Amino acid sequence: MARKKLVKGRWSNGELKLLRKVFPTASTRQVAERLGRTVKSVEIKASKIGLKKSKRYLKTIGRA
């Protein structure tokens, strides 16, 4: 399977909107794949804008 080309550089408003919407309730890997970004870049951006995983999501993975 061909790899999706990763996006580099600045985050668009659309990417930030999607990140805010899906980050709290989806795995970081899934979010990264959906955005075409690395897991690390998603983790860093989410942290910088103050996003956290929801308690419901953390319960589903056994972390809450």
N, C-alpha and C positions, 0 to 999 in steps of 0.2 A: 504494500500500500504506500502510495506517495505521501510524503510529509507535506503538511500545509506550510507555506512560507510564513515565517514569524514576522510580525510587525515590529519595527524599531522606532524609537524616538518618542515624540510627544503623544500624549493621549488625547484623542478627539473628545468632543462633548458627548457624542453618541456612545463611545466606549465607556466613559465615566458614568453615564446614565445606566448602561447595562451592568457595569460593575456594582453600582449601588443597589441595583434591583436584585441581582442574582447571588452576589457574594455571601450574604448572610445565610442562605439556605442551600447552597450547593458546595461540592468539594472545590478546593482551590484548583485542582487539576482540571476539573470540568470547566470552570470559569476560564482558565488559561486557554484551553482548547477552543472554546467558543469565541474567545477574543483573538486567537492567533498570537498569543503572547506567552512568554515563559511563566512557569509557576512562580519563580522568584520575583519577576517583575510585578505580577499580580499581588503577591504577598506584600511587597514594598509599597505599592501604590495604595492598597487597601489600608495599610497601617498609617500611611501619611495622611489619608483623608478621614481616618478614625473609624473605619468599618470593622465590625466584629462579627463572628459567627453567631447565629441566633441560638438561644437556649434549646429550642426544639431540635435544631440541626445537631447540636452537640449531644443531645440525648440519643438521637438515632445512631450515632457512632460510638456511644458508650463513654462520652467524655464529660457529661454534666452530672 
